[in-house]
């Protein structure tokens, strides 16, 4: 956990101020990503669970995976390997 915390802090330190300003000026891309990650993905996972009639445990697992962001590991590897 200490290494992951260090890498996450380093990712924040490596952000450029101009990139942050552009996000604040035009937040539409961030809003689209937020809606897709926390709206569409969980609803799609739930719909797949109902369509394919998964058992409750498998359906719950698919729903949890649909709710969880999946890009953290790739971001950390990007920082490690520059």
PDB file of N, CA, C and O in Angstrom:
ATOM      1  N   UNK A   1       0.811  -1.219   0.000  1.00  0.00           N
ATOM      2  CA  UNK A   1       0.000   0.000   0.000  1.00  0.00           C
ATOM      3  C   UNK A   1       0.847   1.273   0.000  1.00  0.00           C
ATOM      4  O   UNK A   1       0.412   2.309  -0.502  1.00  0.00           O
ATOM      5  N   UNK A   2       2.038   1.197   0.555  1.00  0.00           N
ATOM      6  CA  UNK A   2       2.880   2.395   0.594  1.00  0.00           C
ATOM      7  C   UNK A   2       3.372   2.771  -0.799  1.00  0.00           C
ATOM      8  O   UNK A   2       3.437   3.950  -1.146  1.00  0.00           O
ATOM      9  N   UNK A   3       3.715   1.767  -1.587  1.00  0.00           N
ATOM     10  CA  UNK A   3       4.181   2.037  -2.944  1.00  0.00           C
ATOM     11  C   UNK A   3       3.049   2.610  -3.790  1.00  0.00           C
ATOM     12  O   UNK A   3       3.258   3.553  -4.554  1.00  0.00           O
ATOM     13  N   UNK A   4       1.854   2.046  -3.656  1.00  0.00           N
ATOM     14  CA  UNK A   4       0.706   2.539  -4.420  1.00  0.00           C
ATOM     15  C   UNK A   4       0.387   3.977  -4.024  1.00  0.00           C
ATOM     16  O   UNK A   4       0.085   4.804  -4.884  1.00  0.00           O
ATOM     17  N   UNK A   5       0.453   4.277  -2.735  1.00  0.00           N
ATOM     18  CA  UNK A   5       0.206   5.645  -2.269  1.00  0.00           C
ATOM     19  C   UNK A   5       1.253   6.595  -2.832  1.00  0.00           C
ATOM     20  O   UNK A   5       0.918   7.689  -3.285  1.00  0.00           O
ATOM     21  N   UNK A   6       2.510   6.189  -2.808  1.00  0.00           N
ATOM     22  CA  UNK A   6       3.587   7.027  -3.334  1.00  0.00           C
ATOM     23  C   UNK A   6       3.393   7.302  -4.821  1.00  0.00           C
ATOM     24  O   UNK A   6       3.550   8.436  -5.273  1.00  0.00           O
ATOM     25  N   UNK A   7       3.053   6.262  -5.582  1.00  0.00           N
ATOM     26  CA  UNK A   7       2.855   6.429  -7.024  1.00  0.00           C
ATOM     27  C   UNK A   7       1.657   7.326  -7.300  1.00  0.00           C
ATOM     28  O   UNK A   7       1.701   8.141  -8.221  1.00  0.00           O
ATOM     29  N   UNK A   8       0.587   7.193  -6.521  1.00  0.00           N
ATOM     30  CA  UNK A   8      -0.594   8.042  -6.711  1.00  0.00           C
ATOM     31  C   UNK A   8      -0.270   9.505  -6.431  1.00  0.00           C
ATOM     32  O   UNK A   8      -0.719  10.392  -7.156  1.00  0.00           O
ATOM     33  N   UNK A   9       0.499   9.755  -5.393  1.00  0.00           N
ATOM     34  CA  UNK A   9       0.912  11.126  -5.089  1.00  0.00           C
ATOM     35  C   UNK A   9       1.799  11.667  -6.194  1.00  0.00           C
ATOM     36  O   UNK A   9       1.672  12.826  -6.587  1.00  0.00           O
ATOM     37  N   UNK A  10       2.699  10.827  -6.697  1.00  0.00           N
ATOM     38  CA  UNK A  10       3.577  11.247  -7.782  1.00  0.00           C
ATOM     39  C   UNK A  10       2.781  11.582  -9.038  1.00  0.00           C
ATOM     40  O   UNK A  10       3.127  12.518  -9.760  1.00  0.00           O
ATOM     41  N   UNK A  11       1.707  10.818  -9.308  1.00  0.00           N
ATOM     42  CA  UNK A  11       0.862  11.121 -10.458  1.00  0.00           C
ATOM     43  C   UNK A  11       0.253  12.514 -10.312  1.00  0.00           C
ATOM     44  O   UNK A  11       0.171  13.260 -11.288  1.00  0.00           O
ATOM     45  N   UNK A  12      -0.170  12.866  -9.104  1.00  0.00           N
ATOM     46  CA  UNK A  12      -0.728  14.190  -8.868  1.00  0.00           C
ATOM     47  C   UNK A  12       0.305  15.288  -9.011  1.00  0.00           C
ATOM     48  O   UNK A  12       0.001  16.373  -9.508  1.00  0.00           O
ATOM     49  N   UNK A  13       1.513  15.015  -8.582  1.00  0.00           N
ATOM     50  CA  UNK A  13       2.584  16.009  -8.678  1.00  0.00           C
ATOM     51  C   UNK A  13       2.965  16.262 -10.133  1.00  0.00           C
ATOM     52  O   UNK A  13       3.339  17.379 -10.490  1.00  0.00           O
ATOM     53  N   UNK A  14       2.872  15.236 -10.972  1.00  0.00           N
ATOM     54  CA  UNK A  14       3.277  15.369 -12.369  1.00  0.00           C
ATOM     55  C   UNK A  14       2.259  16.089 -13.246  1.00  0.00           C
ATOM     56  O   UNK A  14       2.533  16.350 -14.418  1.00  0.00           O
ATOM     57  N   UNK A  15       1.089  16.415 -12.699  1.00  0.00           N
ATOM     58  CA  UNK A  15       0.085  17.139 -13.491  1.00  0.00           C
ATOM     59  C   UNK A  15       0.573  18.539 -13.821  1.00  0.00           C
ATOM     60  O   UNK A  15       1.212  19.199 -13.001  1.00  0.00           O
ATOM     61  N   UNK A  16       0.268  18.978 -15.017  1.00  0.00           N
ATOM     62  CA  UNK A  16       0.656  20.317 -15.430  1.00  0.00           C
ATOM     63  C   UNK A  16      -0.498  21.279 -15.176  1.00  0.00           C
ATOM     64  O   UNK A  16      -1.664  20.918 -15.333  1.00  0.00           O
ATOM     65  N   UNK A  17      -0.167  22.497 -14.787  1.00  0.00           N
ATOM     66  CA  UNK A  17      -1.172  23.503 -14.451  1.00  0.00           C
ATOM     67  C   UNK A  17      -2.021  23.851 -15.672  1.00  0.00           C
ATOM     68  O   UNK A  17      -3.224  24.080 -15.543  1.00  0.00           O
ATOM     69  N   UNK A  18      -1.412  23.891 -16.842  1.00  0.00           N
ATOM     70  CA  UNK A  18      -2.167  24.218 -18.057  1.00  0.00           C
ATOM     71  C   UNK A  18      -3.234  23.174 -18.355  1.00  0.00           C
ATOM     72  O   UNK A  18      -4.329  23.516 -18.803  1.00  0.00           O
ATOM     73  N   UNK A  19      -2.927  21.917 -18.113  1.00  0.00           N
ATOM     74  CA  UNK A  19      -3.909  20.854 -18.334  1.00  0.00           C
ATOM     75  C   UNK A  19      -5.087  21.030 -17.379  1.00  0.00           C
ATOM     76  O   UNK A  19      -6.240  20.888 -17.785  1.00  0.00           O
ATOM     77  N   UNK A  20      -4.807  21.335 -16.130  1.00  0.00           N
ATOM     78  CA  UNK A  20      -5.868  21.555 -15.149  1.00  0.00           C
ATOM     79  C   UNK A  20      -6.722  22.768 -15.510  1.00  0.00           C
ATOM     80  O   UNK A  20      -7.943  22.735 -15.357  1.00  0.00           O
ATOM     81  N   UNK A  21      -6.093  23.821 -15.983  1.00  0.00           N
ATOM     82  CA  UNK A  21      -6.858  25.007 -16.396  1.00  0.00           C
ATOM     83  C   UNK A  21      -7.791  24.684 -17.558  1.00  0.00           C
ATOM     84  O   UNK A  21      -8.932  25.145 -17.590  1.00  0.00           O
ATOM     85  N   UNK A  22      -7.306  23.896 -18.506  1.00  0.00           N
ATOM     86  CA  UNK A  22      -8.131  23.520 -19.659  1.00  0.00           C
ATOM     87  C   UNK A  22      -9.326  22.676 -19.218  1.00  0.00           C
ATOM     88  O   UNK A  22     -10.420  22.825 -19.761  1.00  0.00           O
ATOM     89  N   UNK A  23      -9.130  21.802 -18.249  1.00  0.00           N
ATOM     90  CA  UNK A  23     -10.233  20.986 -17.735  1.00  0.00           C
ATOM     91  C   UNK A  23     -11.271  21.865 -17.050  1.00  0.00           C
ATOM     92  O   UNK A  23     -12.471  21.637 -17.204  1.00  0.00           O
ATOM     93  N   UNK A  24     -10.831  22.855 -16.304  1.00  0.00           N
ATOM     94  CA  UNK A  24     -11.760  23.759 -15.613  1.00  0.00           C
ATOM     95  C   UNK A  24     -12.511  24.618 -16.628  1.00  0.00           C
ATOM     96  O   UNK A  24     -13.699  24.893 -16.460  1.00  0.00           O
ATOM     97  N   UNK A  25     -11.812  25.039 -17.680  1.00  0.00           N
ATOM     98  CA  UNK A  25     -12.465  25.866 -18.701  1.00  0.00           C
ATOM     99  C   UNK A  25     -13.479  25.086 -19.517  1.00  0.00           C
ATOM    100  O   UNK A  25     -14.561  25.591 -19.817  1.00  0.00           O
ATOM    101  N   UNK A  26     -13.133  23.852 -19.880  1.00  0.00           N
ATOM    102  CA  UNK A  26     -14.024  23.027 -20.705  1.00  0.00           C
ATOM    103  C   UNK A  26     -14.193  21.650 -20.058  1.00  0.00           C
ATOM    104  O   UNK A  26     -13.499  20.704 -20.430  1.00  0.00           O
ATOM    105  N   UNK A  27     -15.100  21.534 -19.103  1.00  0.00           N
ATOM    106  CA  UNK A  27     -15.240  20.290 -18.349  1.00  0.00           C
ATOM    107  C   UNK A  27     -16.110  19.228 -19.024  1.00  0.00           C
ATOM    108  O   UNK A  27     -16.440  18.225 -18.390  1.00  0.00           O
ATOM    109  N   UNK A  28     -16.484  19.415 -20.273  1.00  0.00           N
ATOM    110  CA  UNK A  28     -17.413  18.490 -20.917  1.00  0.00           C
ATOM    111  C   UNK A  28     -16.827  17.077 -21.025  1.00  0.00           C
ATOM    112  O   UNK A  28     -17.551  16.100 -20.838  1.00  0.00           O
ATOM    113  N   UNK A  29     -15.547  16.955 -21.319  1.00  0.00           N
ATOM    114  CA  UNK A  29     -14.929  15.630 -21.435  1.00  0.00           C
ATOM    115  C   UNK A  29     -14.948  14.898 -20.096  1.00  0.00           C
ATOM    116  O   UNK A  29     -15.214  13.697 -20.043  1.00  0.00           O
ATOM    117  N   UNK A  30     -14.669  15.614 -19.028  1.00  0.00           N
ATOM    118  CA  UNK A  30     -14.698  15.016 -17.694  1.00  0.00           C
ATOM    119  C   UNK A  30     -16.125  14.620 -17.331  1.00  0.00           C
ATOM    120  O   UNK A  30     -16.341  13.564 -16.737  1.00  0.00           O
ATOM    121  N   UNK A  31     -17.093  15.454 -17.680  1.00  0.00           N
ATOM    122  CA  UNK A  31     -18.498  15.139 -17.393  1.00  0.00           C
ATOM    123  C   UNK A  31     -18.961  13.899 -18.158  1.00  0.00           C
ATOM    124  O   UNK A  31     -19.667  13.054 -17.608  1.00  0.00           O
ATOM    125  N   UNK A  32     -18.563  13.791 -19.426  1.00  0.00           N
ATOM    126  CA  UNK A  32     -18.927  12.608 -20.211  1.00  0.00           C
ATOM    127  C   UNK A  32     -18.313  11.356 -19.601  1.00  0.00           C
ATOM    128  O   UNK A  32     -18.990  10.335 -19.478  1.00  0.00           O
ATOM    129  N   UNK A  33     -17.054  11.417 -19.222  1.00  0.00           N
ATOM    130  CA  UNK A  33     -16.396  10.279 -18.593  1.00  0.00           C
ATOM    131  C   UNK A  33     -17.056   9.887 -17.284  1.00  0.00           C
ATOM    132  O   UNK A  33     -17.204   8.701 -16.989  1.00  0.00           O
ATOM    133  N   UNK A  34     -17.452  10.879 -16.499  1.00  0.00           N
ATOM    134  CA  UNK A  34     -18.115  10.612 -15.219  1.00  0.00           C
ATOM    135  C   UNK A  34     -19.452   9.910 -15.432  1.00  0.00           C
ATOM    136  O   UNK A  34     -19.763   8.933 -14.751  1.00  0.00           O
ATOM    137  N   UNK A  35     -20.236  10.410 -16.376  1.00  0.00           N
ATOM    138  CA  UNK A  35     -21.550   9.817 -16.653  1.00  0.00           C
ATOM    139  C   UNK A  35     -21.396   8.385 -17.171  1.00  0.00           C
ATOM    140  O   UNK A  35     -22.143   7.491 -16.772  1.00  0.00           O
ATOM    141  N   UNK A  36     -20.436   8.178 -18.051  1.00  0.00           N
ATOM    142  CA  UNK A  36     -20.228   6.822 -18.579  1.00  0.00           C
ATOM    143  C   UNK A  36     -19.754   5.863 -17.489  1.00  0.00           C
ATOM    144  O   UNK A  36     -20.259   4.746 -17.382  1.00  0.00           O
ATOM    145  N   UNK A  37     -18.786   6.297 -16.681  1.00  0.00           N
ATOM    146  CA  UNK A  37     -18.199   5.413 -15.663  1.00  0.00           C
ATOM    147  C   UNK A  37     -19.174   5.090 -14.540  1.00  0.00           C
ATOM    148  O   UNK A  37     -19.243   3.945 -14.093  1.00  0.00           O
ATOM    149  N   UNK A  38     -19.921   6.077 -14.082  1.00  0.00           N
ATOM    150  CA  UNK A  38     -20.766   5.863 -12.910  1.00  0.00           C
ATOM    151  C   UNK A  38     -22.262   5.800 -13.227  1.00  0.00           C
ATOM    152  O   UNK A  38     -23.078   5.658 -12.317  1.00  0.00           O
ATOM    153  N   UNK A  39     -22.625   5.902 -14.493  1.00  0.00           N
ATOM    154  CA  UNK A  39     -24.027   5.806 -14.873  1.00  0.00           C
ATOM    155  C   UNK A  39     -24.275   4.670 -15.840  1.00  0.00           C
ATOM    156  O   UNK A  39     -25.018   3.733 -15.547  1.00  0.00           O
ATOM    157  N   UNK A  40     -23.642   4.767 -16.999  1.00  0.00           N
ATOM    158  CA  UNK A  40     -23.898   3.788 -18.054  1.00  0.00           C
ATOM    159  C   UNK A  40     -23.316   2.416 -17.714  1.00  0.00           C
ATOM    160  O   UNK A  40     -23.991   1.402 -17.897  1.00  0.00           O
ATOM    161  N   UNK A  41     -22.083   2.367 -17.224  1.00  0.00           N
ATOM    162  CA  UNK A  41     -21.466   1.062 -16.951  1.00  0.00           C
ATOM    163  C   UNK A  41     -22.221   0.244 -15.903  1.00  0.00           C
ATOM    164  O   UNK A  41     -22.460  -0.941 -16.135  1.00  0.00           O
ATOM    165  N   UNK A  42     -22.608   0.822 -14.758  1.00  0.00           N
ATOM    166  CA  UNK A  42     -23.389   0.020 -13.814  1.00  0.00           C
ATOM    167  C   UNK A  42     -24.746  -0.401 -14.370  1.00  0.00           C
ATOM    168  O   UNK A  42     -25.185  -1.525 -14.127  1.00  0.00           O
ATOM    169  N   UNK A  43     -25.418   0.478 -15.111  1.00  0.00           N
ATOM    170  CA  UNK A  43     -26.706   0.112 -15.698  1.00  0.00           C
ATOM    171  C   UNK A  43     -26.551  -0.988 -16.745  1.00  0.00           C
ATOM    172  O   UNK A  43     -27.393  -1.881 -16.838  1.00  0.00           O
ATOM    173  N   UNK A  44     -25.489  -0.925 -17.526  1.00  0.00           N
ATOM    174  CA  UNK A  44     -25.232  -1.964 -18.515  1.00  0.00           C
ATOM    175  C   UNK A  44     -24.923  -3.299 -17.838  1.00  0.00           C
ATOM    176  O   UNK A  44     -25.391  -4.343 -18.290  1.00  0.00           O
ATOM    177  N   UNK A  45     -24.146  -3.274 -16.769  1.00  0.00           N
ATOM    178  CA  UNK A  45     -23.849  -4.503 -16.028  1.00  0.00           C
ATOM    179  C   UNK A  45     -25.130  -5.100 -15.440  1.00  0.00           C
ATOM    180  O   UNK A  45     -25.336  -6.313 -15.483  1.00  0.00           O
ATOM    181  N   UNK A  46     -25.977  -4.244 -14.898  1.00  0.00           N
ATOM    182  CA  UNK A  46     -27.242  -4.722 -14.336  1.00  0.00           C
ATOM    183  C   UNK A  46     -28.129  -5.310 -15.431  1.00  0.00           C
ATOM    184  O   UNK A  46     -28.757  -6.351 -15.239  1.00  0.00           O
ATOM    185  N   UNK A  47     -28.174  -4.633 -16.585  1.00  0.00           N
ATOM    186  CA  UNK A  47     -28.990  -5.119 -17.696  1.00  0.00           C
ATOM    187  C   UNK A  47     -28.484  -6.475 -18.198  1.00  0.00           C
ATOM    188  O   UNK A  47     -29.285  -7.365 -18.484  1.00  0.00           O
ATOM    189  N   UNK A  48     -27.178  -6.636 -18.307  1.00  0.00           N
ATOM    190  CA  UNK A  48     -26.625  -7.925 -18.738  1.00  0.00           C
ATOM    191  C   UNK A  48     -26.951  -9.034 -17.740  1.00  0.00           C
ATOM    192  O   UNK A  48     -27.213 -10.174 -18.124  1.00  0.00           O
ATOM    193  N   UNK A  49     -26.929  -8.685 -16.465  1.00  0.00           N
ATOM    194  CA  UNK A  49     -27.289  -9.660 -15.435  1.00  0.00           C
ATOM    195  C   UNK A  49     -28.732 -10.131 -15.614  1.00  0.00           C
ATOM    196  O   UNK A  49     -29.021 -11.321 -15.490  1.00  0.00           O
ATOM    197  N   UNK A  50     -29.621  -9.206 -15.902  1.00  0.00           N
ATOM    198  CA  UNK A  50     -31.037  -9.564 -16.080  1.00  0.00           C
ATOM    199  C   UNK A  50     -31.284 -10.283 -17.413  1.00  0.00           C
ATOM    200  O   UNK A  50     -32.059 -11.237 -17.471  1.00  0.00           O
ATOM    201  N   UNK A  51     -30.625  -9.824 -18.479  1.00  0.00           N
ATOM    202  CA  UNK A  51     -30.839 -10.423 -19.799  1.00  0.00           C
ATOM    203  C   UNK A  51     -30.392 -11.884 -19.821  1.00  0.00           C
ATOM    204  O   UNK A  51     -31.103 -12.748 -20.335  1.00  0.00           O
ATOM    205  N   UNK A  52     -29.211 -12.157 -19.260  1.00  0.00           N
ATOM    206  CA  UNK A  52     -28.670 -13.517 -19.299  1.00  0.00           C
ATOM    207  C   UNK A  52     -29.054 -14.352 -18.081  1.00  0.00           C
ATOM    208  O   UNK A  52     -28.623 -15.498 -17.947  1.00  0.00           O
ATOM    209  N   UNK A  53     -29.861 -13.778 -17.197  1.00  0.00           N
ATOM    210  CA  UNK A  53     -30.397 -14.477 -16.022  1.00  0.00           C
ATOM    211  C   UNK A  53     -29.306 -15.166 -15.202  1.00  0.00           C
ATOM    212  O   UNK A  53     -29.380 -16.360 -14.912  1.00  0.00           O
ATOM    213  N   UNK A  54     -28.299 -14.384 -14.842  1.00  0.00           N
ATOM    214  CA  UNK A  54     -27.230 -14.911 -13.997  1.00  0.00           C
ATOM    215  C   UNK A  54     -27.753 -15.192 -12.602  1.00  0.00           C
ATOM    216  O   UNK A  54     -28.708 -14.555 -12.158  1.00  0.00           O
ATOM    217  N   UNK A  55     -27.138 -16.139 -11.903  1.00  0.00           N
ATOM    218  CA  UNK A  55     -27.470 -16.327 -10.488  1.00  0.00           C
ATOM    219  C   UNK A  55     -27.138 -15.050  -9.706  1.00  0.00           C
ATOM    220  O   UNK A  55     -26.297 -14.263 -10.139  1.00  0.00           O
ATOM    221  N   UNK A  56     -27.789 -14.842  -8.564  1.00  0.00           N
ATOM    222  CA  UNK A  56     -27.587 -13.583  -7.823  1.00  0.00           C
ATOM    223  C   UNK A  56     -26.123 -13.262  -7.503  1.00  0.00           C
ATOM    224  O   UNK A  56     -25.715 -12.105  -7.601  1.00  0.00           O
ATOM    225  N   UNK A  57     -25.340 -14.255  -7.128  1.00  0.00           N
ATOM    226  CA  UNK A  57     -23.943 -13.988  -6.778  1.00  0.00           C
ATOM    227  C   UNK A  57     -23.150 -13.519  -7.999  1.00  0.00           C
ATOM    228  O   UNK A  57     -22.366 -12.575  -7.898  1.00  0.00           O
ATOM    229  N   UNK A  58     -23.344 -14.171  -9.153  1.00  0.00           N
ATOM    230  CA  UNK A  58     -22.650 -13.766 -10.368  1.00  0.00           C
ATOM    231  C   UNK A  58     -23.137 -12.400 -10.846  1.00  0.00           C
ATOM    232  O   UNK A  58     -22.351 -11.584 -11.327  1.00  0.00           O
ATOM    233  N   UNK A  59     -24.421 -12.164 -10.710  1.00  0.00           N
ATOM    234  CA  UNK A  59     -24.968 -10.868 -11.089  1.00  0.00           C
ATOM    235  C   UNK A  59     -24.407  -9.746 -10.236  1.00  0.00           C
ATOM    236  O   UNK A  59     -24.096  -8.665 -10.736  1.00  0.00           O
ATOM    237  N   UNK A  60     -24.281 -10.012  -8.945  1.00  0.00           N
ATOM    238  CA  UNK A  60     -23.704  -9.006  -8.049  1.00  0.00           C
ATOM    239  C   UNK A  60     -22.242  -8.746  -8.405  1.00  0.00           C
ATOM    240  O   UNK A  60     -21.796  -7.599  -8.398  1.00  0.00           O
ATOM    241  N   UNK A  61     -21.498  -9.803  -8.715  1.00  0.00           N
ATOM    242  CA  UNK A  61     -20.092  -9.646  -9.088  1.00  0.00           C
ATOM    243  C   UNK A  61     -19.958  -8.817 -10.364  1.00  0.00           C
ATOM    244  O   UNK A  61     -19.092  -7.946 -10.451  1.00  0.00           O
ATOM    245  N   UNK A  62     -20.802  -9.082 -11.341  1.00  0.00           N
ATOM    246  CA  UNK A  62     -20.764  -8.309 -12.581  1.00  0.00           C
ATOM    247  C   UNK A  62     -21.135  -6.853 -12.326  1.00  0.00           C
ATOM    248  O   UNK A  62     -20.533  -5.949 -12.906  1.00  0.00           O
ATOM    249  N   UNK A  63     -22.107  -6.623 -11.477  1.00  0.00           N
ATOM    250  CA  UNK A  63     -22.496  -5.261 -11.136  1.00  0.00           C
ATOM    251  C   UNK A  63     -21.360  -4.511 -10.441  1.00  0.00           C
ATOM    252  O   UNK A  63     -21.112  -3.343 -10.740  1.00  0.00           O
ATOM    253  N   UNK A  64     -20.677  -5.173  -9.525  1.00  0.00           N
ATOM    254  CA  UNK A  64     -19.549  -4.540  -8.820  1.00  0.00           C
ATOM    255  C   UNK A  64     -18.440  -4.192  -9.805  1.00  0.00           C
ATOM    256  O   UNK A  64     -17.871  -3.102  -9.739  1.00  0.00           O
ATOM    257  N   UNK A  65     -18.131  -5.106 -10.713  1.00  0.00           N
ATOM    258  CA  UNK A  65     -17.109  -4.821 -11.717  1.00  0.00           C
ATOM    259  C   UNK A  65     -17.548  -3.656 -12.605  1.00  0.00           C
ATOM    260  O   UNK A  65     -16.718  -2.842 -13.011  1.00  0.00           O
ATOM    261  N   UNK A  66     -18.832  -3.570 -12.905  1.00  0.00           N
ATOM    262  CA  UNK A  66     -19.337  -2.452 -13.699  1.00  0.00           C
ATOM    263  C   UNK A  66     -19.279  -1.123 -12.971  1.00  0.00           C
ATOM    264  O   UNK A  66     -19.245  -0.071 -13.610  1.00  0.00           O
ATOM    265  N   UNK A  67     -19.268  -1.148 -11.651  1.00  0.00           N
ATOM    266  CA  UNK A  67     -19.217   0.089 -10.860  1.00  0.00           C
ATOM    267  C   UNK A  67     -17.792   0.564 -10.585  1.00  0.00           C
ATOM    268  O   UNK A  67     -17.586   1.730 -10.249  1.00  0.00           O
ATOM    269  N   UNK A  68     -16.824  -0.310 -10.721  1.00  0.00           N
ATOM    270  CA  UNK A  68     -15.448   0.007 -10.325  1.00  0.00           C
ATOM    271  C   UNK A  68     -14.655   0.579 -11.488  1.00  0.00           C
ATOM    272  O   UNK A  68     -14.625  -0.015 -12.566  1.00  0.00           O
ATOM    273  N   UNK A  69     -14.019   1.715 -11.287  1.00  0.00           N
ATOM    274  CA  UNK A  69     -13.116   2.225 -12.321  1.00  0.00           C
ATOM    275  C   UNK A  69     -11.968   1.252 -12.523  1.00  0.00           C
ATOM    276  O   UNK A  69     -11.466   0.677 -11.557  1.00  0.00           O
ATOM    277  N   UNK A  70     -11.550   1.062 -13.755  1.00  0.00           N
ATOM    278  CA  UNK A  70     -10.535   0.066 -14.038  1.00  0.00           C
ATOM    279  C   UNK A  70      -9.217   0.609 -14.540  1.00  0.00           C
ATOM    280  O   UNK A  70      -8.373  -0.185 -14.954  1.00  0.00           O
ATOM    281  N   UNK A  71      -8.985   1.899 -14.530  1.00  0.00           N
ATOM    282  CA  UNK A  71      -7.776   2.442 -15.126  1.00  0.00           C
ATOM    283  C   UNK A  71      -6.657   2.766 -14.166  1.00  0.00           C
ATOM    284  O   UNK A  71      -5.626   3.282 -14.599  1.00  0.00           O
ATOM    285  N   UNK A  72      -6.804   2.495 -12.899  1.00  0.00           N
ATOM    286  CA  UNK A  72      -5.787   2.906 -11.920  1.00  0.00           C
ATOM    287  C   UNK A  72      -4.465   2.185 -12.139  1.00  0.00           C
ATOM    288  O   UNK A  72      -3.407   2.811 -12.082  1.00  0.00           O
ATOM    289  N   UNK A  73      -4.505   0.898 -12.386  1.00  0.00           N
ATOM    290  CA  UNK A  73      -3.257   0.148 -12.560  1.00  0.00           C
ATOM    291  C   UNK A  73      -2.503   0.615 -13.791  1.00  0.00           C
ATOM    292  O   UNK A  73      -1.280   0.748 -13.748  1.00  0.00           O
ATOM    293  N   UNK A  74      -3.202   0.866 -14.881  1.00  0.00           N
ATOM    294  CA  UNK A  74      -2.505   1.318 -16.089  1.00  0.00           C
ATOM    295  C   UNK A  74      -1.910   2.712 -15.880  1.00  0.00           C
ATOM    296  O   UNK A  74      -0.825   3.000 -16.385  1.00  0.00           O
ATOM    297  N   UNK A  75      -2.601   3.571 -15.149  1.00  0.00           N
ATOM    298  CA  UNK A  75      -2.049   4.899 -14.859  1.00  0.00           C
ATOM    299  C   UNK A  75      -0.790   4.794 -14.016  1.00  0.00           C
ATOM    300  O   UNK A  75       0.179   5.514 -14.256  1.00  0.00           O
ATOM    301  N   UNK A  76      -0.796   3.914 -13.042  1.00  0.00           N
ATOM    302  CA  UNK A  76       0.384   3.758 -12.197  1.00  0.00           C
ATOM    303  C   UNK A  76       1.566   3.174 -12.978  1.00  0.00           C
ATOM    304  O   UNK A  76       2.706   3.591 -12.777  1.00  0.00           O
ATOM    305  N   UNK A  77       1.300   2.218 -13.863  1.00  0.00           N
ATOM    306  CA  UNK A  77       2.390   1.676 -14.688  1.00  0.00           C
ATOM    307  C   UNK A  77       2.935   2.733 -15.635  1.00  0.00           C
ATOM    308  O   UNK A  77       4.128   2.740 -15.936  1.00  0.00           O
ATOM    309  N   UNK A  78       2.074   3.624 -16.106  1.00  0.00           N
ATOM    310  CA  UNK A  78       2.535   4.705 -16.967  1.00  0.00           C
ATOM    311  C   UNK A  78       3.502   5.618 -16.218  1.00  0.00           C
ATOM    312  O   UNK A  78       4.513   6.045 -16.775  1.00  0.00           O
ATOM    313  N   UNK A  79       3.197   5.913 -14.967  1.00  0.00           N
ATOM    314  CA  UNK A  79       4.097   6.761 -14.171  1.00  0.00           C
ATOM    315  C   UNK A  79       5.414   6.025 -13.897  1.00  0.00           C
ATOM    316  O   UNK A  79       6.490   6.618 -13.985  1.00  0.00           O
ATOM    317  N   UNK A  80       5.325   4.757 -13.571  1.00  0.00           N
ATOM    318  CA  UNK A  80       6.543   4.001 -13.240  1.00  0.00           C
ATOM    319  C   UNK A  80       7.496   3.939 -14.438  1.00  0.00           C
ATOM    320  O   UNK A  80       8.701   4.147 -14.291  1.00  0.00           O
ATOM    321  N   UNK A  81       6.948   3.651 -15.622  1.00  0.00           N
ATOM    322  CA  UNK A  81       7.783   3.460 -16.795  1.00  0.00           C
ATOM    323  C   UNK A  81       7.910   4.689 -17.677  1.00  0.00           C
ATOM    324  O   UNK A  81       8.454   4.619 -18.779  1.00  0.00           O
ATOM    325  N   UNK A  82       7.401   5.827 -17.184  1.00  0.00           N
ATOM    326  CA  UNK A  82       7.497   7.119 -17.872  1.00  0.00           C
ATOM    327  C   UNK A  82       6.906   7.064 -19.255  1.00  0.00           C
ATOM    328  O   UNK A  82       6.907   8.068 -19.968  1.00  0.00           O
TER     329      UNK A  82
END
